[in-house]
Amino acid sequence: MKAGIHPNYVEATITCASCGTTFTVGSTRSAMKVDVCSKCHPFYTGQQRILDTAGRVERFRRRFNLTEENA
């Protein structure tokens, strides 16, 4: 490998904005913030949370006559 052309590889602290979990990984940046992590992501936890933005979910349910049981 050529000297002087590669970025510095440091131990980075990753912070989740949703649950506040922090963990360390190797990266070229020293600190990062992520929206979701494996501790709070619905795919990994098995829990689905619907984020209702400006009533879009409710409007969709009214349009197709859906209730909580058959959604």
PQR file with spaces between the fields and no chain letter, atoms N, CA, C, O and H, PARSE charges and radii, in Angstrom:
ATOM       1  N    MET     1       0.842   -1.186    0.000 -0.4000 1.5000
ATOM       2  CA   MET     1       0.000    0.000    0.000 -0.0000 2.0000
ATOM       3  C    MET     1       0.880    1.240    0.000  0.5500 1.7000
ATOM       4  O    MET     1       1.932    1.272    0.639 -0.5500 1.4000
ATOM       5  N    LYS     2       0.443    2.244   -0.715 -0.4000 1.5000
ATOM       6  CA   LYS     2       1.196    3.493   -0.750 -0.0000 2.0000
ATOM       7  C    LYS     2       1.000    4.257    0.558  0.5500 1.7000
ATOM       8  O    LYS     2      -0.086    4.251    1.138 -0.5500 1.4000
ATOM       9  H    LYS     2      -0.411    2.218   -1.234  0.4000 1.0000
ATOM      10  N    ALA     3       2.031    4.893    0.996 -0.4000 1.5000
ATOM      11  CA   ALA     3       1.956    5.670    2.243 -0.0000 2.0000
ATOM      12  C    ALA     3       1.369    7.050    1.953  0.5500 1.7000
ATOM      13  O    ALA     3       1.671    7.658    0.926 -0.5500 1.4000
ATOM      14  H    ALA     3       2.913    4.898    0.525  0.4000 1.0000
ATOM      15  N    GLY     4       0.531    7.538    2.860 -0.4000 1.5000
ATOM      16  CA   GLY     4       0.016    8.902    2.781 -0.0000 2.0000
ATOM      17  C    GLY     4      -1.241    9.101    1.947  0.5500 1.7000
ATOM      18  O    GLY     4      -1.717   10.232    1.838 -0.5500 1.4000
ATOM      19  H    GLY     4       0.285    7.045    3.695  0.4000 1.0000
ATOM      20  N    ILE     5      -1.806    8.036    1.345 -0.4000 1.5000
ATOM      21  CA   ILE     5      -3.012    8.240    0.530 -0.0000 2.0000
ATOM      22  C    ILE     5      -4.267    7.660    1.173  0.5500 1.7000
ATOM      23  O    ILE     5      -5.371    7.902    0.687 -0.5500 1.4000
ATOM      24  H    ILE     5      -1.420    7.118    1.434  0.4000 1.0000
ATOM      25  N    HIS     6      -4.119    6.906    2.249 -0.4000 1.5000
ATOM      26  CA   HIS     6      -5.257    6.266    2.891 -0.0000 2.0000
ATOM      27  C    HIS     6      -5.762    7.115    4.055  0.5500 1.7000
ATOM      28  O    HIS     6      -4.966    7.735    4.761 -0.5500 1.4000
ATOM      29  H    HIS     6      -3.221    6.709    2.643  0.4000 1.0000
ATOM      30  N    PRO     7      -7.098    7.147    4.263 -0.5600 1.5000
ATOM      31  CA   PRO     7      -7.637    7.932    5.380  0.2800 2.0000
ATOM      32  C    PRO     7      -7.315    7.269    6.723  0.5500 1.7000
ATOM      33  O    PRO     7      -7.016    6.077    6.785 -0.5500 1.4000
ATOM      34  N    ASN     8      -7.380    8.047    7.771 -0.4000 1.5000
ATOM      35  CA   ASN     8      -7.146    7.520    9.118 -0.0000 2.0000
ATOM      36  C    ASN     8      -8.330    6.665    9.541  0.5500 1.7000
ATOM      37  O    ASN     8      -9.477    7.098    9.433 -0.5500 1.4000
ATOM      38  H    ASN     8      -7.623    9.016    7.721  0.4000 1.0000
ATOM      39  N    TYR     9      -8.067    5.468   10.018 -0.4000 1.5000
ATOM      40  CA   TYR     9      -9.082    4.540   10.477 -0.0000 2.0000
ATOM      41  C    TYR     9      -9.099    4.588   11.993  0.5500 1.7000
ATOM      42  O    TYR     9      -8.128    4.197   12.640 -0.5500 1.4000
ATOM      43  H    TYR     9      -7.135    5.116   10.106  0.4000 1.0000
ATOM      44  N    VAL    10     -10.213    5.071   12.573 -0.4000 1.5000
ATOM      45  CA   VAL    10     -10.300    5.259   14.020 -0.0000 2.0000
ATOM      46  C    VAL    10     -11.492    4.492   14.584  0.5500 1.7000
ATOM      47  O    VAL    10     -12.334    3.998   13.834 -0.5500 1.4000
ATOM      48  H    VAL    10     -11.003    5.388   12.048  0.4000 1.0000
ATOM      49  N    GLU    11     -11.555    4.398   15.893 -0.4000 1.5000
ATOM      50  CA   GLU    11     -12.692    3.788   16.569 -0.0000 2.0000
ATOM      51  C    GLU    11     -13.780    4.845   16.693  0.5500 1.7000
ATOM      52  O    GLU    11     -13.564    5.887   17.312 -0.5500 1.4000
ATOM      53  H    GLU    11     -10.871    4.799   16.502  0.4000 1.0000
ATOM      54  N    ALA    12     -14.948    4.586   16.110 -0.4000 1.5000
ATOM      55  CA   ALA    12     -16.040    5.560   16.068 -0.0000 2.0000
ATOM      56  C    ALA    12     -17.128    5.195   17.059  0.5500 1.7000
ATOM      57  O    ALA    12     -17.377    4.016   17.310 -0.5500 1.4000
ATOM      58  H    ALA    12     -15.123    3.739   15.607  0.4000 1.0000
ATOM      59  N    THR    13     -17.780    6.206   17.625 -0.4000 1.5000
ATOM      60  CA   THR    13     -18.913    6.009   18.514 -0.0000 2.0000
ATOM      61  C    THR    13     -20.179    6.315   17.732  0.5500 1.7000
ATOM      62  O    THR    13     -20.346    7.420   17.214 -0.5500 1.4000
ATOM      63  H    THR    13     -17.578    7.164   17.421  0.4000 1.0000
ATOM      64  N    ILE    14     -21.076    5.328   17.648 -0.4000 1.5000
ATOM      65  CA   ILE    14     -22.335    5.476   16.938 -0.0000 2.0000
ATOM      66  C    ILE    14     -23.432    5.658   17.973  0.5500 1.7000
ATOM      67  O    ILE    14     -23.507    4.892   18.934 -0.5500 1.4000
ATOM      68  H    ILE    14     -20.940    4.431   18.069  0.4000 1.0000
ATOM      69  N    THR    15     -24.296    6.672   17.790 -0.4000 1.5000
ATOM      70  CA   THR    15     -25.395    6.950   18.704 -0.0000 2.0000
ATOM      71  C    THR    15     -26.709    6.879   17.944  0.5500 1.7000
ATOM      72  O    THR    15     -26.850    7.490   16.884 -0.5500 1.4000
ATOM      73  H    THR    15     -24.235    7.294   17.009  0.4000 1.0000
ATOM      74  N    CYS    16     -27.671    6.135   18.481 -0.4000 1.5000
ATOM      75  CA   CYS    16     -28.993    6.015   17.870 -0.0000 2.0000
ATOM      76  C    CYS    16     -29.866    7.171   18.353  0.5500 1.7000
ATOM      77  O    CYS    16     -29.961    7.423   19.554 -0.5500 1.4000
ATOM      78  H    CYS    16     -27.556    5.639   19.341  0.4000 1.0000
ATOM      79  N    ALA    17     -30.503    7.871   17.416 -0.4000 1.5000
ATOM      80  CA   ALA    17     -31.360    8.998   17.769 -0.0000 2.0000
ATOM      81  C    ALA    17     -32.690    8.536   18.361  0.5500 1.7000
ATOM      82  O    ALA    17     -33.310    9.283   19.117 -0.5500 1.4000
ATOM      83  H    ALA    17     -30.426    7.666   16.440  0.4000 1.0000
ATOM      84  N    SER    18     -33.143    7.325   18.035 -0.4000 1.5000
ATOM      85  CA   SER    18     -34.435    6.843   18.521 -0.0000 2.0000
ATOM      86  C    SER    18     -34.379    6.348   19.955  0.5500 1.7000
ATOM      87  O    SER    18     -35.187    6.758   20.789 -0.5500 1.4000
ATOM      88  H    SER    18     -32.639    6.718   17.421  0.4000 1.0000
ATOM      89  N    CYS    19     -33.422    5.464   20.247 -0.4000 1.5000
ATOM      90  CA   CYS    19     -33.402    4.846   21.575 -0.0000 2.0000
ATOM      91  C    CYS    19     -32.217    5.280   22.432  0.5500 1.7000
ATOM      92  O    CYS    19     -32.193    5.000   23.630 -0.5500 1.4000
ATOM      93  H    CYS    19     -32.766    5.132   19.570  0.4000 1.0000
ATOM      94  N    GLY    20     -31.237    5.957   21.841 -0.4000 1.5000
ATOM      95  CA   GLY    20     -30.102    6.445   22.607 -0.0000 2.0000
ATOM      96  C    GLY    20     -28.978    5.445   22.815  0.5500 1.7000
ATOM      97  O    GLY    20     -28.022    5.743   23.531 -0.5500 1.4000
ATOM      98  H    GLY    20     -31.257    6.184   20.868  0.4000 1.0000
ATOM      99  N    THR    21     -29.063    4.280   22.215 -0.4000 1.5000
ATOM     100  CA   THR    21     -28.033    3.265   22.345 -0.0000 2.0000
ATOM     101  C    THR    21     -26.745    3.739   21.674  0.5500 1.7000
ATOM     102  O    THR    21     -26.782    4.351   20.606 -0.5500 1.4000
ATOM     103  H    THR    21     -29.839    4.037   21.633  0.4000 1.0000
ATOM     104  N    THR    22     -25.613    3.454   22.305 -0.4000 1.5000
ATOM     105  CA   THR    22     -24.325    3.792   21.705 -0.0000 2.0000
ATOM     106  C    THR    22     -23.502    2.526   21.571  0.5500 1.7000
ATOM     107  O    THR    22     -23.570    1.638   22.420 -0.5500 1.4000
ATOM     108  H    THR    22     -25.584    2.958   23.173  0.4000 1.0000
ATOM     109  N    PHE    23     -22.725    2.447   20.506 -0.4000 1.5000
ATOM     110  CA   PHE    23     -21.806    1.343   20.299 -0.0000 2.0000
ATOM     111  C    PHE    23     -20.625    1.838   19.489  0.5500 1.7000
ATOM     112  O    PHE    23     -20.682    2.909   18.883 -0.5500 1.4000
ATOM     113  H    PHE    23     -22.669    3.169   19.816  0.4000 1.0000
ATOM     114  N    THR    24     -19.560    1.062   19.479 -0.4000 1.5000
ATOM     115  CA   THR    24     -18.345    1.488   18.793 -0.0000 2.0000
ATOM     116  C    THR    24     -18.063    0.575   17.610  0.5500 1.7000
ATOM     117  O    THR    24     -18.281   -0.636   17.668 -0.5500 1.4000
ATOM     118  H    THR    24     -19.514    0.192   19.971  0.4000 1.0000
ATOM     119  N    VAL    25     -17.575    1.180   16.540 -0.4000 1.5000
ATOM     120  CA   VAL    25     -17.174    0.469   15.325 -0.0000 2.0000
ATOM     121  C    VAL    25     -15.932    1.154   14.776  0.5500 1.7000
ATOM     122  O    VAL    25     -15.532    2.207   15.273 -0.5500 1.4000
ATOM     123  H    VAL    25     -17.398    2.163   16.493  0.4000 1.0000
ATOM     124  N    GLY    26     -15.329    0.575   13.768 -0.4000 1.5000
ATOM     125  CA   GLY    26     -14.206    1.211   13.106 -0.0000 2.0000
ATOM     126  C    GLY    26     -14.688    2.018   11.917  0.5500 1.7000
ATOM     127  O    GLY    26     -15.510    1.536   11.137 -0.5500 1.4000
ATOM     128  H    GLY    26     -15.654   -0.280   13.364  0.4000 1.0000
ATOM     129  N    SER    27     -14.193    3.238   11.763 -0.4000 1.5000
ATOM     130  CA   SER    27     -14.626    4.108   10.679 -0.0000 2.0000
ATOM     131  C    SER    27     -13.581    5.187   10.437  0.5500 1.7000
ATOM     132  O    SER    27     -12.609    5.309   11.182 -0.5500 1.4000
ATOM     133  H    SER    27     -13.526    3.630   12.396  0.4000 1.0000
ATOM     134  N    THR    28     -13.796    5.963    9.388 -0.4000 1.5000
ATOM     135  CA   THR    28     -12.921    7.102    9.120 -0.0000 2.0000
ATOM     136  C    THR    28     -13.427    8.351    9.814  0.5500 1.7000
ATOM     137  O    THR    28     -12.745    9.376    9.814 -0.5500 1.4000
ATOM     138  H    THR    28     -14.586    5.864    8.783  0.4000 1.0000
ATOM     139  N    ARG    29     -14.614    8.283   10.408 -0.4000 1.5000
ATOM     140  CA   ARG    29     -15.156    9.390   11.195 -0.0000 2.0000
ATOM     141  C    ARG    29     -15.160    8.988   12.659  0.5500 1.7000
ATOM     142  O    ARG    29     -15.280    7.804   12.973 -0.5500 1.4000
ATOM     143  H    ARG    29     -15.167    7.450   10.408  0.4000 1.0000
ATOM     144  N    SER    30     -15.030    9.951   13.555 -0.4000 1.5000
ATOM     145  CA   SER    30     -14.914    9.605   14.973 -0.0000 2.0000
ATOM     146  C    SER    30     -16.261    9.439   15.673  0.5500 1.7000
ATOM     147  O    SER    30     -16.344    8.717   16.666 -0.5500 1.4000
ATOM     148  H    SER    30     -14.933   10.913   13.299  0.4000 1.0000
ATOM     149  N    ALA    31     -17.318   10.089   15.180 -0.4000 1.5000
ATOM     150  CA   ALA    31     -18.637    9.974   15.801 -0.0000 2.0000
ATOM     151  C    ALA    31     -19.710   10.121   14.735  0.5500 1.7000
ATOM     152  O    ALA    31     -19.570   10.908   13.799 -0.5500 1.4000
ATOM     153  H    ALA    31     -17.251   10.676   14.373  0.4000 1.0000
ATOM     154  N    MET    32     -20.796    9.344   14.888 -0.4000 1.5000
ATOM     155  CA   MET    32     -21.919    9.411   13.953 -0.0000 2.0000
ATOM     156  C    MET    32     -23.213    9.222   14.717  0.5500 1.7000
ATOM     157  O    MET    32     -23.233    8.610   15.785 -0.5500 1.4000
ATOM     158  H    MET    32     -20.910    8.705   15.648  0.4000 1.0000
ATOM     159  N    LYS    33     -24.308    9.755   14.157 -0.4000 1.5000
ATOM     160  CA   LYS    33     -25.646    9.549   14.695 -0.0000 2.0000
ATOM     161  C    LYS    33     -26.486    8.880   13.619  0.5500 1.7000
ATOM     162  O    LYS    33     -26.451    9.276   12.454 -0.5500 1.4000
ATOM     163  H    LYS    33     -24.292   10.252   13.289  0.4000 1.0000
ATOM     164  N    VAL    34     -27.246    7.853   14.021 -0.4000 1.5000
ATOM     165  CA   VAL    34     -28.122    7.145   13.098 -0.0000 2.0000
ATOM     166  C    VAL    34     -29.559    7.301   13.565  0.5500 1.7000
ATOM     167  O    VAL    34     -29.807    7.532   14.749 -0.5500 1.4000
ATOM     168  H    VAL    34     -27.275    7.531   14.967  0.4000 1.0000
ATOM     169  N    ASP    35     -30.517    7.176   12.633 -0.4000 1.5000
ATOM     170  CA   ASP    35     -31.934    7.317   12.970 -0.0000 2.0000
ATOM     171  C    ASP    35     -32.448    6.108   13.750  0.5500 1.7000
ATOM     172  O    ASP    35     -33.113    6.266   14.774 -0.5500 1.4000
ATOM     173  H    ASP    35     -30.315    6.989   11.672  0.4000 1.0000
ATOM     174  N    VAL    36     -32.147    4.917   13.276 -0.4000 1.5000
ATOM     175  CA   VAL    36     -32.555    3.685   13.960 -0.0000 2.0000
ATOM     176  C    VAL    36     -31.376    2.725   13.987  0.5500 1.7000
ATOM     177  O    VAL    36     -30.487    2.791   13.138 -0.5500 1.4000
ATOM     178  H    VAL    36     -31.607    4.788   12.445  0.4000 1.0000
ATOM     179  N    CYS    37     -31.378    1.841   14.963 -0.4000 1.5000
ATOM     180  CA   CYS    37     -30.317    0.839   15.082 -0.0000 2.0000
ATOM     181  C    CYS    37     -30.952   -0.541   15.195  0.5500 1.7000
ATOM     182  O    CYS    37     -32.175   -0.667   15.129 -0.5500 1.4000
ATOM     183  H    CYS    37     -32.100    1.788   15.653  0.4000 1.0000
ATOM     184  N    SER    38     -30.146   -1.565   15.363 -0.4000 1.5000
ATOM     185  CA   SER    38     -30.670   -2.931   15.451 -0.0000 2.0000
ATOM     186  C    SER    38     -31.457   -3.165   16.737  0.5500 1.7000
ATOM     187  O    SER    38     -32.233   -4.118   16.808 -0.5500 1.4000
ATOM     188  H    SER    38     -29.152   -1.463   15.417  0.4000 1.0000
ATOM     189  N    LYS    39     -31.282   -2.329   17.746 -0.4000 1.5000
ATOM     190  CA   LYS    39     -32.026   -2.488   19.004 -0.0000 2.0000
ATOM     191  C    LYS    39     -33.459   -1.970   18.892  0.5500 1.7000
ATOM     192  O    LYS    39     -34.338   -2.432   19.618 -0.5500 1.4000
ATOM     193  H    LYS    39     -30.651   -1.555   17.688  0.4000 1.0000
ATOM     194  N    CYS    40     -33.706   -1.008   17.982 -0.4000 1.5000
ATOM     195  CA   CYS    40     -35.042   -0.421   17.897 -0.0000 2.0000
ATOM     196  C    CYS    40     -35.684   -0.536   16.516  0.5500 1.7000
ATOM     197  O    CYS    40     -36.817   -0.087   16.340 -0.5500 1.4000
ATOM     198  H    CYS    40     -32.991   -0.632   17.392  0.4000 1.0000
ATOM     199  N    HIS    41     -34.997   -1.125   15.522 -0.4000 1.5000
ATOM     200  CA   HIS    41     -35.561   -1.265   14.183 -0.0000 2.0000
ATOM     201  C    HIS    41     -36.625   -2.360   14.188  0.5500 1.7000
ATOM     202  O    HIS    41     -36.389   -3.432   14.745 -0.5500 1.4000
ATOM     203  H    HIS    41     -34.077   -1.490   15.665  0.4000 1.0000
ATOM     204  N    PRO    42     -37.793   -2.121   13.581 -0.5600 1.5000
ATOM     205  CA   PRO    42     -38.886   -3.102   13.596  0.2800 2.0000
ATOM     206  C    PRO    42     -38.508   -4.461   13.003  0.5500 1.7000
ATOM     207  O    PRO    42     -39.039   -5.479   13.447 -0.5500 1.4000
ATOM     208  N    PHE    43     -37.627   -4.510   12.038 -0.4000 1.5000
ATOM     209  CA   PHE    43     -37.236   -5.791   11.441 -0.0000 2.0000
ATOM     210  C    PHE    43     -36.540   -6.682   12.463  0.5500 1.7000
ATOM     211  O    PHE    43     -36.771   -7.891   12.486 -0.5500 1.4000
ATOM     212  H    PHE    43     -37.196   -3.683   11.677  0.4000 1.0000
ATOM     213  N    TYR    44     -35.701   -6.106   13.298 -0.4000 1.5000
ATOM     214  CA   TYR    44     -34.945   -6.887   14.278 -0.0000 2.0000
ATOM     215  C    TYR    44     -35.730   -7.131   15.561  0.5500 1.7000
ATOM     216  O    TYR    44     -35.538   -8.162   16.206 -0.5500 1.4000
ATOM     217  H    TYR    44     -35.513   -5.124   13.279  0.4000 1.0000
ATOM     218  N    THR    45     -36.607   -6.210   15.946 -0.4000 1.5000
ATOM     219  CA   THR    45     -37.342   -6.363   17.199 -0.0000 2.0000
ATOM     220  C    THR    45     -38.634   -7.142   17.032  0.5500 1.7000
ATOM     221  O    THR    45     -39.135   -7.707   18.004 -0.5500 1.4000
ATOM     222  H    THR    45     -36.763   -5.373   15.422  0.4000 1.0000
ATOM     223  N    GLY    46     -39.189   -7.190   15.820 -0.4000 1.5000
ATOM     224  CA   GLY    46     -40.457   -7.879   15.592 -0.0000 2.0000
ATOM     225  C    GLY    46     -41.659   -7.038   15.964  0.5500 1.7000
ATOM     226  O    GLY    46     -42.786   -7.530   15.912 -0.5500 1.4000
ATOM     227  H    GLY    46     -38.782   -6.731   15.030  0.4000 1.0000
ATOM     228  N    GLN    47     -41.460   -5.799   16.333 -0.4000 1.5000
ATOM     229  CA   GLN    47     -42.553   -4.897   16.689 -0.0000 2.0000
ATOM     230  C    GLN    47     -42.710   -3.869   15.587  0.5500 1.7000
ATOM     231  O    GLN    47     -41.740   -3.256   15.141 -0.5500 1.4000
ATOM     232  H    GLN    47     -40.545   -5.399   16.376  0.4000 1.0000
ATOM     233  N    GLN    48     -43.952   -3.690   15.155 -0.4000 1.5000
ATOM     234  CA   GLN    48     -44.193   -2.715   14.106 -0.0000 2.0000
ATOM     235  C    GLN    48     -44.807   -1.472   14.726  0.5500 1.7000
ATOM     236  O    GLN    48     -45.813   -1.541   15.433 -0.5500 1.4000
ATOM     237  H    GLN    48     -44.740   -4.188   15.517  0.4000 1.0000
ATOM     238  N    ARG    49     -44.190   -0.345   14.451 -0.4000 1.5000
ATOM     239  CA   ARG    49     -44.717    0.939   14.902 -0.0000 2.0000
ATOM     240  C    ARG    49     -45.039    1.757   13.667  0.5500 1.7000
ATOM     241  O    ARG    49     -44.185    1.942   12.799 -0.5500 1.4000
ATOM     242  H    ARG    49     -43.373   -0.289   13.877  0.4000 1.0000
ATOM     243  N    ILE    50     -46.251    2.241   13.585 -0.4000 1.5000
ATOM     244  CA   ILE    50     -46.642    3.058   12.450 -0.0000 2.0000
ATOM     245  C    ILE    50     -46.477    4.516   12.846  0.5500 1.7000
ATOM     246  O    ILE    50     -47.105    4.989   13.792 -0.5500 1.4000
ATOM     247  H    ILE    50     -46.944    2.091   14.290  0.4000 1.0000
ATOM     248  N    LEU    51     -45.634    5.214   12.119 -0.4000 1.5000
ATOM     249  CA   LEU    51     -45.443    6.632   12.362 -0.0000 2.0000
ATOM     250  C    LEU    51     -46.432    7.398   11.499  0.5500 1.7000
ATOM     251  O    LEU    51     -46.308    7.420   10.275 -0.5500 1.4000
ATOM     252  H    LEU    51     -45.124    4.829   11.350  0.4000 1.0000
ATOM     253  N    ASP    52     -47.400    8.018   12.127 -0.4000 1.5000
ATOM     254  CA   ASP    52     -48.444    8.737   11.406 -0.0000 2.0000
ATOM     255  C    ASP    52     -47.980   10.161   11.144  0.5500 1.7000
ATOM     256  O    ASP    52     -47.878   10.971   12.065 -0.5500 1.4000
ATOM     257  H    ASP    52     -47.501    8.000   13.122  0.4000 1.0000
ATOM     258  N    THR    53     -47.705   10.453    9.901 -0.4000 1.5000
ATOM     259  CA   THR    53     -47.243   11.776    9.508 -0.0000 2.0000
ATOM     260  C    THR    53     -48.406   12.531    8.886  0.5500 1.7000
ATOM     261  O    THR    53     -48.850   12.206    7.784 -0.5500 1.4000
ATOM     262  H    THR    53     -47.788    9.795    9.153  0.4000 1.0000
ATOM     263  N    ALA    54     -48.890   13.522    9.580 -0.4000 1.5000
ATOM     264  CA   ALA    54     -49.972   14.398    9.103 -0.0000 2.0000
ATOM     265  C    ALA    54     -51.234   13.618    8.762  0.5500 1.7000
ATOM     266  O    ALA    54     -51.947   13.991    7.831 -0.5500 1.4000
ATOM     267  H    ALA    54     -48.530   13.787   10.475  0.4000 1.0000
ATOM     268  N    GLY    55     -51.532   12.532    9.500 -0.4000 1.5000
ATOM     269  CA   GLY    55     -52.776   11.796    9.313 -0.0000 2.0000
ATOM     270  C    GLY    55     -52.818   10.913    8.086  0.5500 1.7000
ATOM     271  O    GLY    55     -53.904   10.508    7.671 -0.5500 1.4000
ATOM     272  H    GLY    55     -50.953   12.229   10.256  0.4000 1.0000
ATOM     273  N    ARG    56     -51.693   10.601    7.496 -0.4000 1.5000
ATOM     274  CA   ARG    56     -51.683    9.803    6.267 -0.0000 2.0000
ATOM     275  C    ARG    56     -52.198    8.386    6.490  0.5500 1.7000
ATOM     276  O    ARG    56     -52.924    7.853    5.651 -0.5500 1.4000
ATOM     277  H    ARG    56     -50.811   10.929    7.834  0.4000 1.0000
ATOM     278  N    VAL    57     -51.830    7.772    7.613 -0.4000 1.5000
ATOM     279  CA   VAL    57     -52.273    6.401    7.883 -0.0000 2.0000
ATOM     280  C    VAL    57     -53.778    6.379    8.086  0.5500 1.7000
ATOM     281  O    VAL    57     -54.469    5.519    7.541 -0.5500 1.4000
ATOM     282  H    VAL    57     -51.240    8.205    8.294  0.4000 1.0000
ATOM     283  N    GLU    58     -54.284    7.315    8.863 -0.4000 1.5000
ATOM     284  CA   GLU    58     -55.726    7.377    9.113 -0.0000 2.0000
ATOM     285  C    GLU    58     -56.493    7.645    7.820  0.5500 1.7000
ATOM     286  O    GLU    58     -57.545    7.048    7.593 -0.5500 1.4000
ATOM     287  H    GLU    58     -53.723    8.014    9.306  0.4000 1.0000
ATOM     288  N    ARG    59     -55.988    8.519    6.987 -0.4000 1.5000
ATOM     289  CA   ARG    59     -56.636    8.812    5.710 -0.0000 2.0000
ATOM     290  C    ARG    59     -56.654    7.572    4.808  0.5500 1.7000
ATOM     291  O    ARG    59     -57.648    7.314    4.128 -0.5500 1.4000
ATOM     292  H    ARG    59     -55.133    9.004    7.172  0.4000 1.0000
ATOM     293  N    PHE    60     -55.554    6.803    4.802 -0.4000 1.5000
ATOM     294  CA   PHE    60     -55.482    5.570    4.028 -0.0000 2.0000
ATOM     295  C    PHE    60     -56.510    4.571    4.537  0.5500 1.7000
ATOM     296  O    PHE    60     -57.208    3.938    3.745 -0.5500 1.4000
ATOM     297  H    PHE    60     -54.747    7.013    5.355  0.4000 1.0000
ATOM     298  N    ARG    61     -56.606    4.425    5.858 -0.4000 1.5000
ATOM     299  CA   ARG    61     -57.568    3.473    6.435 -0.0000 2.0000
ATOM     300  C    ARG    61     -59.004    3.873    6.133  0.5500 1.7000
ATOM     301  O    ARG    61     -59.840    3.011    5.861 -0.5500 1.4000
ATOM     302  H    ARG    61     -56.039    4.939    6.502  0.4000 1.0000
ATOM     303  N    ARG    62     -59.302    5.169    6.176 -0.4000 1.5000
ATOM     304  CA   ARG    62     -60.660    5.618    5.836 -0.0000 2.0000
ATOM     305  C    ARG    62     -60.967    5.378    4.369  0.5500 1.7000
ATOM     306  O    ARG    62     -62.086    4.995    4.028 -0.5500 1.4000
ATOM     307  H    ARG    62     -58.622    5.869    6.396  0.4000 1.0000
ATOM     308  N    ARG    63     -60.000    5.594    3.504 -0.4000 1.5000
ATOM     309  CA   ARG    63     -60.220    5.444    2.070 -0.0000 2.0000
ATOM     310  C    ARG    63     -60.566    3.999    1.703  0.5500 1.7000
ATOM     311  O    ARG    63     -61.419    3.763    0.846 -0.5500 1.4000
ATOM     312  H    ARG    63     -59.091    5.905    3.781  0.4000 1.0000
ATOM     313  N    PHE    64     -59.913    3.040    2.344 -0.4000 1.5000
ATOM     314  CA   PHE    64     -60.143    1.629    2.016 -0.0000 2.0000
ATOM     315  C    PHE    64     -60.957    0.899    3.080  0.5500 1.7000
ATOM     316  O    PHE    64     -60.992   -0.331    3.088 -0.5500 1.4000
ATOM     317  H    PHE    64     -59.221    3.231    3.040  0.4000 1.0000
ATOM     318  N    ASN    65     -61.601    1.621    3.959 -0.4000 1.5000
ATOM     319  CA   ASN    65     -62.452    1.055    5.013 -0.0000 2.0000
ATOM     320  C    ASN    65     -61.735   -0.027    5.808  0.5500 1.7000
ATOM     321  O    ASN    65     -62.281   -1.111    6.011 -0.5500 1.4000
ATOM     322  H    ASN    65     -61.573    2.620    3.952  0.4000 1.0000
ATOM     323  N    LEU    66     -60.529    0.253    6.255 -0.4000 1.5000
ATOM     324  CA   LEU    66     -59.739   -0.690    7.033 -0.0000 2.0000
ATOM     325  C    LEU    66     -59.827   -0.355    8.515  0.5500 1.7000
ATOM     326  O    LEU    66     -59.905    0.809    8.907 -0.5500 1.4000
ATOM     327  H    LEU    66     -60.085    1.134    6.090  0.4000 1.0000
ATOM     328  N    THR    67     -59.811   -1.421    9.336 -0.4000 1.5000
ATOM     329  CA   THR    67     -59.768   -1.255   10.784 -0.0000 2.0000
ATOM     330  C    THR    67     -58.465   -1.854   11.274  0.5500 1.7000
ATOM     331  O    THR    67     -57.689   -2.379   10.476 -0.5500 1.4000
ATOM     332  H    THR    67     -59.747   -2.367    9.018  0.4000 1.0000
ATOM     333  N    GLU    68     -58.210   -1.786   12.580 -0.4000 1.5000
ATOM     334  CA   GLU    68     -56.973   -2.325   13.147 -0.0000 2.0000
ATOM     335  C    GLU    68     -56.883   -3.831   12.947  0.5500 1.7000
ATOM     336  O    GLU    68     -55.788   -4.348   12.729 -0.5500 1.4000
ATOM     337  H    GLU    68     -58.841   -1.360   13.229  0.4000 1.0000
ATOM     338  N    GLU    69     -58.029   -4.571   13.015 -0.4000 1.5000
ATOM     339  CA   GLU    69     -57.970   -6.027   12.917 -0.0000 2.0000
ATOM     340  C    GLU    69     -57.586   -6.499   11.529  0.5500 1.7000
ATOM     341  O    GLU    69     -56.805   -7.441   11.401 -0.5500 1.4000
ATOM     342  H    GLU    69     -58.920   -4.152   13.192  0.4000 1.0000
ATOM     343  N    ASN    70     -58.112   -5.870   10.480 -0.4000 1.5000
ATOM     344  CA   ASN    70     -57.854   -6.378    9.123 -0.0000 2.0000
ATOM     345  C    ASN    70     -56.819   -5.544    8.373  0.5500 1.7000
ATOM     346  O    ASN    70     -56.714   -5.648    7.151 -0.5500 1.4000
ATOM     347  H    ASN    70     -58.747   -5.105   10.584  0.4000 1.0000
ATOM     348  N    ALA    71     -56.064   -4.728    9.077 -0.4000 1.5000
ATOM     349  CA   ALA    71     -55.025   -3.915    8.427 -0.0000 2.0000
ATOM     350  C    ALA    71     -53.756   -4.684    8.260  0.5500 1.7000
ATOM     351  O    ALA    71     -52.778   -4.154    7.732 -0.5500 1.4000
ATOM     352  H    ALA    71     -56.149   -4.644   10.070  0.4000 1.0000
